[in-house]
Amino acid sequence: MDCVTCLANQEGRETITAQEYCRGCRRAAGMDDVGGGVIPLGTHWMVNHYSNQKERFLGWLVVQPNQHRTRMSELTVEELREFGIIAQRIEDALVTTYNASHVDDMIEIVYLVRLGESTLGERAEWHLHWHLVPRTSSVKHKCEGWDILKCRERGLKPAPSRSEIEELMNRLRHTMKVKRTSS
């Protein structure tokens, strides 16, 4: 990873903060507008809908820590413990919420994938994150495993509108809140 101070010096400044450089840090600080907003998960985590407009499809989420981390070995014991709980909660909420309104194309499996490169043609922003990518019945045997990331490219999933993303994220917020209080 490039030195943040070196990047700042290229811009004629002494230092640059992680929040200015890192998309994950900007989202945690409420500085990055992302369709559907960010949902806080527990004390250490957040989730948002995937924002790459060329690749995303409805239900593709990104989970990341609130603090800047670049490797799993940097996570605290508390963050690691909470990750398992929130991964289970968000997967359950996504399947419940999505399937309730898409009975003709239900989620059959949710892939949890950690990738570290930017696919946007920009400098990679190395805030640790995981993609939760739903595979629905309509793409079974057509786009599975690693190929799930190519659904849009292959014309198998449409691009979601901002309002569809916002509606899904609002339903996720509600579902997670209800399930949390009933557990």
SULRAMO-V898694 format. One line per field, one symbol per residue. ss: DSSP state (H for helix, E for strand, L for the rest). A space follows every 10 residues. Layout:
BEGIN
ss: ???
END
This chain:
BEGIN
ss: LLLHHHHHHH LLLLLLLHHH HLHHHHHHLL LLLLLLLEEE ELLLEEEEEL LLLLLLLLLL EEEEELLLLL LHHHLLHHHH HHHHHHHHHH HHHHHHHHHH HLLLLLEEEE EEELLLLLLL LLLLLLLLEE EEEEEEHHHL LLLLHHHHHH LLLLLLLLLL LHHHHHHHHH HHHHHHHHHH HHL
END
